[in-house]
Amino acid sequence: MMKGLLSFGVVGTVVAALCCAGIMTPLLVGLLTVVGLGALTAHLDAVLLPALIGFAVLSFCAYRRLQPRPTPERATPANPERSTP
């Protein structure tokens, strides 16, 4: 589940970054016009920048959850000074 979430976040971040950079903006404008939402093209920056930030945060959170958590050391006969409360 987390790998899928990470993939979704990374792909969304890349697409939003490409649109913000102007590489995919003509394609996005054409797609919105074909679908009948051409009036929304004036507000693309108001949508793309928050989407870029949201996808980047989603990617970061999914990446952090995939990282293994360190386990606390427990007292063993070979290491008696380590103890857990």
mmCIF file as gemmi writes it, N, C-alpha and C atoms, coordinates in Angstrom:
data_model
loop_
_atom_site.group_PDB
_atom_site.id
_atom_site.type_symbol
_atom_site.label_atom_id
_atom_site.label_alt_id
_atom_site.label_comp_id
_atom_site.label_asym_id
_atom_site.label_entity_id
_atom_site.label_seq_id
_atom_site.pdbx_PDB_ins_code
_atom_site.Cartn_x
_atom_site.Cartn_y
_atom_site.Cartn_z
_atom_site.occupancy
_atom_site.B_iso_or_equiv
_atom_site.pdbx_formal_charge
_atom_site.auth_seq_id
_atom_site.auth_asym_id
_atom_site.pdbx_PDB_model_num
ATOM 1 N N . MET Axp A 1 ? 0.822 -1.192 0 1 0 ? 1 A 1
ATOM 2 C CA . MET Axp A 1 ? 0 0 0 1 0 ? 1 A 1
ATOM 3 C C . MET Axp A 1 ? 0.87 1.261 0 1 0 ? 1 A 1
ATOM 4 N N . MET Axp A 2 ? 1.911 1.26 0.835 1 0 ? 2 A 1
ATOM 5 C CA . MET Axp A 2 ? 2.766 2.44 0.906 1 0 ? 2 A 1
ATOM 6 C C . MET Axp A 2 ? 3.588 2.624 -0.366 1 0 ? 2 A 1
ATOM 7 N N . LYS Axp A 3 ? 3.978 1.516 -1.003 1 0 ? 3 A 1
ATOM 8 C CA . LYS Axp A 3 ? 4.737 1.657 -2.25 1 0 ? 3 A 1
ATOM 9 C C . LYS Axp A 3 ? 3.863 2.272 -3.332 1 0 ? 3 A 1
ATOM 10 N N . GLY Axp A 4 ? 2.587 1.901 -3.355 1 0 ? 4 A 1
ATOM 11 C CA . GLY Axp A 4 ? 1.659 2.499 -4.31 1 0 ? 4 A 1
ATOM 12 C C . GLY Axp A 4 ? 1.439 3.969 -4.026 1 0 ? 4 A 1
ATOM 13 N N . LEU Axp A 5 ? 1.361 4.318 -2.747 1 0 ? 5 A 1
ATOM 14 C CA . LEU Axp A 5 ? 1.194 5.707 -2.36 1 0 ? 5 A 1
ATOM 15 C C . LEU Axp A 5 ? 2.434 6.528 -2.716 1 0 ? 5 A 1
ATOM 16 N N . LEU Axp A 6 ? 3.6 5.928 -2.512 1 0 ? 6 A 1
ATOM 17 C CA . LEU Axp A 6 ? 4.84 6.603 -2.88 1 0 ? 6 A 1
ATOM 18 C C . LEU Axp A 6 ? 4.91 6.804 -4.394 1 0 ? 6 A 1
ATOM 19 N N . SER Axp A 7 ? 4.548 5.787 -5.155 1 0 ? 7 A 1
ATOM 20 C CA . SER Axp A 7 ? 4.557 5.906 -6.622 1 0 ? 7 A 1
ATOM 21 C C . SER Axp A 7 ? 3.586 6.983 -7.085 1 0 ? 7 A 1
ATOM 22 N N . PHE Axp A 8 ? 2.396 7.01 -6.5 1 0 ? 8 A 1
ATOM 23 C CA . PHE Axp A 8 ? 1.395 8.023 -6.849 1 0 ? 8 A 1
ATOM 24 C C . PHE Axp A 8 ? 1.919 9.423 -6.542 1 0 ? 8 A 1
ATOM 25 N N . GLY Axp A 9 ? 2.552 9.582 -5.383 1 0 ? 9 A 1
ATOM 26 C CA . GLY Axp A 9 ? 3.092 10.883 -5.009 1 0 ? 9 A 1
ATOM 27 C C . GLY Axp A 9 ? 4.215 11.339 -5.909 1 0 ? 9 A 1
ATOM 28 N N . VAL Axp A 10 ? 5.106 10.417 -6.266 1 0 ? 10 A 1
ATOM 29 C CA . VAL Axp A 10 ? 6.24 10.775 -7.131 1 0 ? 10 A 1
ATOM 30 C C . VAL Axp A 10 ? 5.757 11.135 -8.533 1 0 ? 10 A 1
ATOM 31 N N . VAL Axp A 11 ? 4.852 10.343 -9.083 1 0 ? 11 A 1
ATOM 32 C CA . VAL Axp A 11 ? 4.331 10.641 -10.425 1 0 ? 11 A 1
ATOM 33 C C . VAL Axp A 11 ? 3.584 11.973 -10.417 1 0 ? 11 A 1
ATOM 34 N N . GLY Axp A 12 ? 2.772 12.21 -9.392 1 0 ? 12 A 1
ATOM 35 C CA . GLY Axp A 12 ? 2.06 13.484 -9.284 1 0 ? 12 A 1
ATOM 36 C C . GLY Axp A 12 ? 3 14.661 -9.153 1 0 ? 12 A 1
ATOM 37 N N . THR Axp A 13 ? 4.068 14.483 -8.391 1 0 ? 13 A 1
ATOM 38 C CA . THR Axp A 13 ? 5.052 15.554 -8.227 1 0 ? 13 A 1
ATOM 39 C C . THR Axp A 13 ? 5.746 15.866 -9.546 1 0 ? 13 A 1
ATOM 40 N N . VAL Axp A 14 ? 6.119 14.827 -10.28 1 0 ? 14 A 1
ATOM 41 C CA . VAL Axp A 14 ? 6.8 15.026 -11.564 1 0 ? 14 A 1
ATOM 42 C C . VAL Axp A 14 ? 5.881 15.713 -12.57 1 0 ? 14 A 1
ATOM 43 N N . VAL Axp A 15 ? 4.643 15.265 -12.657 1 0 ? 15 A 1
ATOM 44 C CA . VAL Axp A 15 ? 3.697 15.869 -13.612 1 0 ? 15 A 1
ATOM 45 C C . VAL Axp A 15 ? 3.419 17.324 -13.239 1 0 ? 15 A 1
ATOM 46 N N . ALA Axp A 16 ? 3.19 17.589 -11.947 1 0 ? 16 A 1
ATOM 47 C CA . ALA Axp A 16 ? 2.929 18.966 -11.528 1 0 ? 16 A 1
ATOM 48 C C . ALA Axp A 16 ? 4.153 19.847 -11.763 1 0 ? 16 A 1
ATOM 49 N N . ALA Axp A 17 ? 5.356 19.31 -11.518 1 0 ? 17 A 1
ATOM 50 C CA . ALA Axp A 17 ? 6.571 20.099 -11.754 1 0 ? 17 A 1
ATOM 51 C C . ALA Axp A 17 ? 6.752 20.406 -13.235 1 0 ? 17 A 1
ATOM 52 N N . LEU Axp A 18 ? 6.466 19.43 -14.086 1 0 ? 18 A 1
ATOM 53 C CA . LEU Axp A 18 ? 6.575 19.671 -15.531 1 0 ? 18 A 1
ATOM 54 C C . LEU Axp A 18 ? 5.555 20.698 -15.997 1 0 ? 18 A 1
ATOM 55 N N . CYS Axp A 19 ? 4.364 20.655 -15.426 1 0 ? 19 A 1
ATOM 56 C CA . CYS Axp A 19 ? 3.356 21.654 -15.805 1 0 ? 19 A 1
ATOM 57 C C . CYS Axp A 19 ? 3.745 23.038 -15.298 1 0 ? 19 A 1
ATOM 58 N N . CYS Axp A 20 ? 4.294 23.111 -14.08 1 0 ? 20 A 1
ATOM 59 C CA . CYS Axp A 20 ? 4.718 24.404 -13.538 1 0 ? 20 A 1
ATOM 60 C C . CYS Axp A 20 ? 5.89 24.978 -14.344 1 0 ? 20 A 1
ATOM 61 N N . ALA Axp A 21 ? 6.74 24.108 -14.854 1 0 ? 21 A 1
ATOM 62 C CA . ALA Axp A 21 ? 7.89 24.569 -15.636 1 0 ? 21 A 1
ATOM 63 C C . ALA Axp A 21 ? 7.491 25.003 -17.041 1 0 ? 21 A 1
ATOM 64 N N . GLY Axp A 22 ? 6.287 24.708 -17.443 1 0 ? 22 A 1
ATOM 65 C CA . GLY Axp A 22 ? 5.82 25.125 -18.756 1 0 ? 22 A 1
ATOM 66 C C . GLY Axp A 22 ? 6.02 24.1 -19.84 1 0 ? 22 A 1
ATOM 67 N N . ILE Axp A 23 ? 6.511 22.937 -19.489 1 0 ? 23 A 1
ATOM 68 C CA . ILE Axp A 23 ? 6.763 21.906 -20.491 1 0 ? 23 A 1
ATOM 69 C C . ILE Axp A 23 ? 5.472 21.235 -20.927 1 0 ? 23 A 1
ATOM 70 N N . MET Axp A 24 ? 4.61 20.944 -19.967 1 0 ? 24 A 1
ATOM 71 C CA . MET Axp A 24 ? 3.358 20.255 -20.295 1 0 ? 24 A 1
ATOM 72 C C . MET Axp A 24 ? 2.144 21.177 -20.281 1 0 ? 24 A 1
ATOM 73 N N . THR Axp A 25 ? 2.356 22.466 -20.045 1 0 ? 25 A 1
ATOM 74 C CA . THR Axp A 25 ? 1.231 23.392 -19.962 1 0 ? 25 A 1
ATOM 75 C C . THR Axp A 25 ? 0.422 23.455 -21.254 1 0 ? 25 A 1
ATOM 76 N N . PRO Axp A 26 ? 1.045 23.514 -22.437 1 0 ? 26 A 1
ATOM 77 C CA . PRO Axp A 26 ? 0.22 23.522 -23.655 1 0 ? 26 A 1
ATOM 78 C C . PRO Axp A 26 ? -0.639 22.256 -23.792 1 0 ? 26 A 1
ATOM 79 N N . LEU Axp A 27 ? -0.094 21.128 -23.397 1 0 ? 27 A 1
ATOM 80 C CA . LEU Axp A 27 ? -0.868 19.891 -23.435 1 0 ? 27 A 1
ATOM 81 C C . LEU Axp A 27 ? -2.036 19.952 -22.458 1 0 ? 27 A 1
ATOM 82 N N . LEU Axp A 28 ? -1.795 20.487 -21.268 1 0 ? 28 A 1
ATOM 83 C CA . LEU Axp A 28 ? -2.849 20.607 -20.27 1 0 ? 28 A 1
ATOM 84 C C . LEU Axp A 28 ? -3.929 21.585 -20.719 1 0 ? 28 A 1
ATOM 85 N N . VAL Axp A 29 ? -3.532 22.692 -21.31 1 0 ? 29 A 1
ATOM 86 C CA . VAL Axp A 29 ? -4.507 23.673 -21.814 1 0 ? 29 A 1
ATOM 87 C C . VAL Axp A 29 ? -5.341 23.051 -22.925 1 0 ? 29 A 1
ATOM 88 N N . GLY Axp A 30 ? -4.708 22.335 -23.845 1 0 ? 30 A 1
ATOM 89 C CA . GLY Axp A 30 ? -5.449 21.675 -24.91 1 0 ? 30 A 1
ATOM 90 C C . GLY Axp A 30 ? -6.401 20.622 -24.381 1 0 ? 30 A 1
ATOM 91 N N . LEU Axp A 31 ? -5.962 19.852 -23.409 1 0 ? 31 A 1
ATOM 92 C CA . LEU Axp A 31 ? -6.817 18.82 -22.822 1 0 ? 31 A 1
ATOM 93 C C . LEU Axp A 31 ? -8.023 19.433 -22.116 1 0 ? 31 A 1
ATOM 94 N N . LEU Axp A 32 ? -7.791 20.505 -21.351 1 0 ? 32 A 1
ATOM 95 C CA . LEU Axp A 32 ? -8.911 21.167 -20.681 1 0 ? 32 A 1
ATOM 96 C C . LEU Axp A 32 ? -9.885 21.781 -21.687 1 0 ? 32 A 1
ATOM 97 N N . THR Axp A 33 ? -9.368 22.304 -22.789 1 0 ? 33 A 1
ATOM 98 C CA . THR Axp A 33 ? -10.233 22.887 -23.812 1 0 ? 33 A 1
ATOM 99 C C . THR Axp A 33 ? -11.072 21.814 -24.491 1 0 ? 33 A 1
ATOM 100 N N . VAL Axp A 34 ? -10.483 20.685 -24.791 1 0 ? 34 A 1
ATOM 101 C CA . VAL Axp A 34 ? -11.215 19.595 -25.44 1 0 ? 34 A 1
ATOM 102 C C . VAL Axp A 34 ? -12.323 19.067 -24.526 1 0 ? 34 A 1
ATOM 103 N N . VAL Axp A 35 ? -12.032 18.985 -23.24 1 0 ? 35 A 1
ATOM 104 C CA . VAL Axp A 35 ? -13.014 18.46 -22.289 1 0 ? 35 A 1
ATOM 105 C C . VAL Axp A 35 ? -14.117 19.483 -22.022 1 0 ? 35 A 1
ATOM 106 N N . GLY Axp A 36 ? -13.879 20.741 -22.356 1 0 ? 36 A 1
ATOM 107 C CA . GLY Axp A 36 ? -14.884 21.774 -22.14 1 0 ? 36 A 1
ATOM 108 C C . GLY Axp A 36 ? -14.607 22.616 -20.909 1 0 ? 36 A 1
ATOM 109 N N . LEU Axp A 37 ? -13.426 22.515 -20.368 1 0 ? 37 A 1
ATOM 110 C CA . LEU Axp A 37 ? -13.066 23.275 -19.177 1 0 ? 37 A 1
ATOM 111 C C . LEU Axp A 37 ? -11.995 24.31 -19.495 1 0 ? 37 A 1
ATOM 112 N N . GLY Axp A 38 ? -12.055 24.887 -20.663 1 0 ? 38 A 1
ATOM 113 C CA . GLY Axp A 38 ? -11.057 25.854 -21.103 1 0 ? 38 A 1
ATOM 114 C C . GLY Axp A 38 ? -11.033 27.109 -20.258 1 0 ? 38 A 1
ATOM 115 N N . ALA Axp A 39 ? -12.133 27.436 -19.579 1 0 ? 39 A 1
ATOM 116 C CA . ALA Axp A 39 ? -12.168 28.631 -18.735 1 0 ? 39 A 1
ATOM 117 C C . ALA Axp A 39 ? -11.254 28.493 -17.52 1 0 ? 39 A 1
ATOM 118 N N . LEU Axp A 40 ? -10.913 27.27 -17.166 1 0 ? 40 A 1
ATOM 119 C CA . LEU Axp A 40 ? -10.06 27.052 -15.998 1 0 ? 40 A 1
ATOM 120 C C . LEU Axp A 40 ? -8.583 27.299 -16.277 1 0 ? 40 A 1
ATOM 121 N N . THR Axp A 41 ? -8.234 27.51 -17.538 1 0 ? 41 A 1
ATOM 122 C CA . THR Axp A 41 ? -6.815 27.682 -17.877 1 0 ? 41 A 1
ATOM 123 C C . THR Axp A 41 ? -6.23 28.968 -17.311 1 0 ? 41 A 1
ATOM 124 N N . ALA Axp A 42 ? -7.059 29.947 -17.008 1 0 ? 42 A 1
ATOM 125 C CA . ALA Axp A 42 ? -6.553 31.189 -16.43 1 0 ? 42 A 1
ATOM 126 C C . ALA Axp A 42 ? -6.095 30.99 -14.992 1 0 ? 42 A 1
ATOM 127 N N . HIS Axp A 43 ? -6.543 29.93 -14.358 1 0 ? 43 A 1
ATOM 128 C CA . HIS Axp A 43 ? -6.238 29.697 -12.944 1 0 ? 43 A 1
ATOM 129 C C . HIS Axp A 43 ? -5.338 28.487 -12.735 1 0 ? 43 A 1
ATOM 130 N N . LEU Axp A 44 ? -4.56 28.122 -13.737 1 0 ? 44 A 1
ATOM 131 C CA . LEU Axp A 44 ? -3.71 26.941 -13.616 1 0 ? 44 A 1
ATOM 132 C C . LEU Axp A 44 ? -2.648 27.097 -12.519 1 0 ? 44 A 1
ATOM 133 N N . ASP Axp A 45 ? -2.07 28.283 -12.398 1 0 ? 45 A 1
ATOM 134 C CA . ASP Axp A 45 ? -1.037 28.478 -11.376 1 0 ? 45 A 1
ATOM 135 C C . ASP Axp A 45 ? -1.614 28.341 -9.974 1 0 ? 45 A 1
ATOM 136 N N . ALA Axp A 46 ? -2.859 28.757 -9.806 1 0 ? 46 A 1
ATOM 137 C CA . ALA Axp A 46 ? -3.482 28.656 -8.486 1 0 ? 46 A 1
ATOM 138 C C . ALA Axp A 46 ? -3.759 27.204 -8.111 1 0 ? 46 A 1
ATOM 139 N N . VAL Axp A 47 ? -3.796 26.327 -9.093 1 0 ? 47 A 1
ATOM 140 C CA . VAL Axp A 47 ? -4.05 24.903 -8.834 1 0 ? 47 A 1
ATOM 141 C C . VAL Axp A 47 ? -2.751 24.101 -8.847 1 0 ? 47 A 1
ATOM 142 N N . LEU Axp A 48 ? -1.856 24.406 -9.774 1 0 ? 48 A 1
ATOM 143 C CA . LEU Axp A 48 ? -0.656 23.59 -9.936 1 0 ? 48 A 1
ATOM 144 C C . LEU Axp A 48 ? 0.342 23.716 -8.791 1 0 ? 48 A 1
ATOM 145 N N . LEU Axp A 49 ? 0.549 24.904 -8.266 1 0 ? 49 A 1
ATOM 146 C CA . LEU Axp A 49 ? 1.512 25.062 -7.174 1 0 ? 49 A 1
ATOM 147 C C . LEU Axp A 49 ? 1.066 24.339 -5.899 1 0 ? 49 A 1
ATOM 148 N N . PRO Axp A 50 ? -0.198 24.49 -5.455 1 0 ? 50 A 1
ATOM 149 C CA . PRO Axp A 50 ? -0.622 23.686 -4.299 1 0 ? 50 A 1
ATOM 150 C C . PRO Axp A 50 ? -0.605 22.189 -4.583 1 0 ? 50 A 1
ATOM 151 N N . ALA Axp A 51 ? -0.908 21.786 -5.818 1 0 ? 51 A 1
ATOM 152 C CA . ALA Axp A 51 ? -0.84 20.363 -6.169 1 0 ? 51 A 1
ATOM 153 C C . ALA Axp A 51 ? 0.591 19.861 -6.1 1 0 ? 51 A 1
ATOM 154 N N . LEU Axp A 52 ? 1.535 20.66 -6.566 1 0 ? 52 A 1
ATOM 155 C CA . LEU Axp A 52 ? 2.944 20.287 -6.493 1 0 ? 52 A 1
ATOM 156 C C . LEU Axp A 52 ? 3.384 20.113 -5.04 1 0 ? 52 A 1
ATOM 157 N N . ILE Axp A 53 ? 3.007 21.045 -4.194 1 0 ? 53 A 1
ATOM 158 C CA . ILE Axp A 53 ? 3.363 20.959 -2.78 1 0 ? 53 A 1
ATOM 159 C C . ILE Axp A 53 ? 2.689 19.753 -2.13 1 0 ? 53 A 1
ATOM 160 N N . GLY Axp A 54 ? 1.425 19.535 -2.436 1 0 ? 54 A 1
ATOM 161 C CA . GLY Axp A 54 ? 0.706 18.397 -1.866 1 0 ? 54 A 1
ATOM 162 C C . GLY Axp A 54 ? 1.292 17.055 -2.271 1 0 ? 54 A 1
ATOM 163 N N . PHE Axp A 55 ? 1.615 16.9 -3.54 1 0 ? 55 A 1
ATOM 164 C CA . PHE Axp A 55 ? 2.222 15.65 -4.003 1 0 ? 55 A 1
ATOM 165 C C . PHE Axp A 55 ? 3.621 15.448 -3.408 1 0 ? 55 A 1
ATOM 166 N N . ALA Axp A 56 ? 4.369 16.538 -3.252 1 0 ? 56 A 1
ATOM 167 C CA . ALA Axp A 56 ? 5.699 16.419 -2.652 1 0 ? 56 A 1
ATOM 168 C C . ALA Axp A 56 ? 5.596 15.991 -1.183 1 0 ? 56 A 1
ATOM 169 N N . VAL Axp A 57 ? 4.64 16.554 -0.445 1 0 ? 57 A 1
ATOM 170 C CA . VAL Axp A 57 ? 4.434 16.159 0.955 1 0 ? 57 A 1
ATOM 171 C C . VAL Axp A 57 ? 3.973 14.708 1.034 1 0 ? 57 A 1
ATOM 172 N N . LEU Axp A 58 ? 3.088 14.309 0.141 1 0 ? 58 A 1
ATOM 173 C CA . LEU Axp A 58 ? 2.621 12.923 0.105 1 0 ? 58 A 1
ATOM 174 C C . LEU Axp A 58 ? 3.78 11.967 -0.165 1 0 ? 58 A 1
ATOM 175 N N . SER Axp A 59 ? 4.641 12.317 -1.09 1 0 ? 59 A 1
ATOM 176 C CA . SER Axp A 59 ? 5.81 11.483 -1.392 1 0 ? 59 A 1
ATOM 177 C C . SER Axp A 59 ? 6.738 11.373 -0.194 1 0 ? 59 A 1
ATOM 178 N N . PHE Axp A 60 ? 6.982 12.492 0.474 1 0 ? 60 A 1
ATOM 179 C CA . PHE Axp A 60 ? 7.864 12.495 1.629 1 0 ? 60 A 1
ATOM 180 C C . PHE Axp A 60 ? 7.301 11.636 2.76 1 0 ? 60 A 1
ATOM 181 N N . CYS Axp A 61 ? 6.01 11.785 3.036 1 0 ? 61 A 1
ATOM 182 C CA . CYS Axp A 61 ? 5.387 11.005 4.114 1 0 ? 61 A 1
ATOM 183 C C . CYS Axp A 61 ? 5.399 9.513 3.796 1 0 ? 61 A 1
ATOM 184 N N . ALA Axp A 62 ? 5.102 9.144 2.562 1 0 ? 62 A 1
ATOM 185 C CA . ALA Axp A 62 ? 5.116 7.728 2.181 1 0 ? 62 A 1
ATOM 186 C C . ALA Axp A 62 ? 6.531 7.167 2.246 1 0 ? 62 A 1
ATOM 187 N N . TYR Axp A 63 ? 7.515 7.953 1.854 1 0 ? 63 A 1
ATOM 188 C CA . TYR Axp A 63 ? 8.913 7.512 1.925 1 0 ? 63 A 1
ATOM 189 C C . TYR Axp A 63 ? 9.328 7.283 3.374 1 0 ? 63 A 1
ATOM 190 N N . ARG Axp A 64 ? 8.955 8.211 4.253 1 0 ? 64 A 1
ATOM 191 C CA . ARG Axp A 64 ? 9.311 8.076 5.663 1 0 ? 64 A 1
ATOM 192 C C . ARG Axp A 64 ? 8.661 6.851 6.3 1 0 ? 64 A 1
ATOM 193 N N . ARG Axp A 65 ? 7.44 6.529 5.885 1 0 ? 65 A 1
ATOM 194 C CA . ARG Axp A 65 ? 6.76 5.366 6.46 1 0 ? 65 A 1
ATOM 195 C C . ARG Axp A 65 ? 7.345 4.056 5.945 1 0 ? 65 A 1
ATOM 196 N N . LEU Axp A 66 ? 7.998 4.084 4.805 1 0 ? 66 A 1
ATOM 197 C CA . LEU Axp A 66 ? 8.631 2.873 4.277 1 0 ? 66 A 1
ATOM 198 C C . LEU Axp A 66 ? 9.975 2.586 4.928 1 0 ? 66 A 1
ATOM 199 N N . GLN Axp A 67 ? 10.578 3.568 5.571 1 0 ? 67 A 1
ATOM 200 C CA . GLN Axp A 67 ? 11.874 3.374 6.196 1 0 ? 67 A 1
ATOM 201 C C . GLN Axp A 67 ? 11.73 2.471 7.42 1 0 ? 67 A 1
ATOM 202 N N . PRO Axp A 68 ? 12.663 1.531 7.602 1 0 ? 68 A 1
ATOM 203 C CA . PRO Axp A 68 ? 12.582 0.672 8.794 1 0 ? 68 A 1
ATOM 204 C C . PRO Axp A 68 ? 12.86 1.478 10.058 1 0 ? 68 A 1
ATOM 205 N N . ARG Axp A 69 ? 12.105 1.168 11.087 1 0 ? 69 A 1
ATOM 206 C CA . ARG Axp A 69 ? 12.289 1.859 12.363 1 0 ? 69 A 1
ATOM 207 C C . ARG Axp A 69 ? 13.323 1.117 13.192 1 0 ? 69 A 1
ATOM 208 N N . PRO Axp A 70 ? 14.193 1.854 13.872 1 0 ? 70 A 1
ATOM 209 C CA . PRO Axp A 70 ? 15.18 1.171 14.719 1 0 ? 70 A 1
ATOM 210 C C . PRO Axp A 70 ? 14.496 0.557 15.932 1 0 ? 70 A 1
ATOM 211 N N . THR Axp A 71 ? 14.951 -0.604 16.307 1 0 ? 71 A 1
ATOM 212 C CA . THR Axp A 71 ? 14.396 -1.259 17.483 1 0 ? 71 A 1
ATOM 213 C C . THR Axp A 71 ? 15.278 -0.937 18.679 1 0 ? 71 A 1
ATOM 214 N N . PRO Axp A 72 ? 14.672 -0.762 19.851 1 0 ? 72 A 1
ATOM 215 C CA . PRO Axp A 72 ? 15.5 -0.467 21.017 1 0 ? 72 A 1
ATOM 216 C C . PRO Axp A 72 ? 16.299 -1.699 21.436 1 0 ? 72 A 1
ATOM 217 N N . GLU Axp A 73 ? 17.494 -1.437 21.934 1 0 ? 73 A 1
ATOM 218 C CA . GLU Axp A 73 ? 18.327 -2.543 22.393 1 0 ? 73 A 1
ATOM 219 C C . GLU Axp A 73 ? 17.799 -3.034 23.732 1 0 ? 73 A 1
ATOM 220 N N . ARG Axp A 74 ? 17.828 -4.321 23.917 1 0 ? 74 A 1
ATOM 221 C CA . ARG Axp A 74 ? 17.332 -4.905 25.155 1 0 ? 74 A 1
ATOM 222 C C . ARG Axp A 74 ? 18.489 -5.526 25.929 1 0 ? 74 A 1
ATOM 223 N N . ALA Axp A 75 ? 18.264 -5.678 27.221 1 0 ? 75 A 1
ATOM 224 C CA . ALA Axp A 75 ? 19.287 -6.289 28.068 1 0 ? 75 A 1
ATOM 225 C C . ALA Axp A 75 ? 19.415 -7.762 27.731 1 0 ? 75 A 1
ATOM 226 N N . THR Axp A 76 ? 20.632 -8.2 27.55 1 0 ? 76 A 1
ATOM 227 C CA . THR Axp A 76 ? 20.927 -9.602 27.296 1 0 ? 76 A 1
ATOM 228 C C . THR Axp A 76 ? 22.013 -10.032 28.266 1 0 ? 76 A 1
ATOM 229 N N . PRO Axp A 77 ? 22.188 -11.305 28.436 1 0 ? 77 A 1
ATOM 230 C CA . PRO Axp A 77 ? 23.272 -11.725 29.328 1 0 ? 77 A 1
ATOM 231 C C . PRO Axp A 77 ? 24.638 -11.205 28.858 1 0 ? 77 A 1
ATOM 232 N N . ALA Axp A 78 ? 24.822 -11.01 27.567 1 0 ? 78 A 1
ATOM 233 C CA . ALA Axp A 78 ? 26.101 -10.509 27.057 1 0 ? 78 A 1
ATOM 234 C C . ALA Axp A 78 ? 26.205 -8.994 27.223 1 0 ? 78 A 1
ATOM 235 N N . ASN Axp A 79 ? 25.087 -8.303 27.417 1 0 ? 79 A 1
ATOM 236 C CA . ASN Axp A 79 ? 25.07 -6.855 27.504 1 0 ? 79 A 1
ATOM 237 C C . ASN Axp A 79 ? 24.156 -6.437 28.661 1 0 ? 79 A 1
ATOM 238 N N . PRO Axp A 80 ? 24.574 -6.643 29.924 1 0 ? 80 A 1
ATOM 239 C CA . PRO Axp A 80 ? 23.683 -6.416 31.056 1 0 ? 80 A 1
ATOM 240 C C . PRO Axp A 80 ? 23.421 -4.94 31.377 1 0 ? 80 A 1
ATOM 241 N N . GLU Axp A 81 ? 24.262 -4.001 30.91 1 0 ? 81 A 1
ATOM 242 C CA . GLU Axp A 81 ? 24.019 -2.612 31.26 1 0 ? 81 A 1
ATOM 243 C C . GLU Axp A 81 ? 22.86 -1.998 30.492 1 0 ? 81 A 1
ATOM 244 N N . ARG Axp A 82 ? 22.478 -2.604 29.397 1 0 ? 82 A 1
ATOM 245 C CA . ARG Axp A 82 ? 21.311 -2.123 28.64 1 0 ? 82 A 1
ATOM 246 C C . ARG Axp A 82 ? 20.064 -2.72 29.259 1 0 ? 82 A 1
ATOM 247 N N . SER Axp A 83 ? 19.189 -1.891 29.687 1 0 ? 83 A 1
ATOM 248 C CA . SER Axp A 83 ? 17.944 -2.407 30.256 1 0 ? 83 A 1
ATOM 249 C C . SER Axp A 83 ? 16.794 -1.531 29.785 1 0 ? 83 A 1
ATOM 250 N N . THR Axp A 84 ? 15.631 -2.114 29.698 1 0 ? 84 A 1
ATOM 251 C CA . THR Axp A 84 ? 14.448 -1.384 29.296 1 0 ? 84 A 1
ATOM 252 C C . THR Axp A 84 ? 13.56 -1.23 30.513 1 0 ? 84 A 1
ATOM 253 N N . PRO Axp A 85 ? 12.91 -0.105 30.642 1 0 ? 85 A 1
ATOM 254 C CA . PRO Axp A 85 ? 12.039 0.105 31.815 1 0 ? 85 A 1
ATOM 255 C C . PRO Axp A 85 ? 10.814 -0.775 31.791 1 0 ? 85 A 1
